[in-house]
Amino acid sequence: MKELLEKIEAAYAAFKTDATAQAENGNKAAGTRARKASLELEKLMKEFRKTSIEASK
């Protein structure tokens, strides 16, 4: 579970950096990277939910 949380934190940091670059500087490439990172975050969050439910049983 701890390893999964570290992956989520790293993915969010990458997303935040790229999303900020797109929003503040209009960087189109950063927007593409942010969207890709958001898909990765979605997968990690689903995995977290699944793991969390299993751990609570």
ABEGO torsion letter per residue (X at the ends): XAAAAAAAAAAAAAAAAAAAAAAAAGBAAAAAAAAAAAAAAAAAAAAAAAAAAAAAX
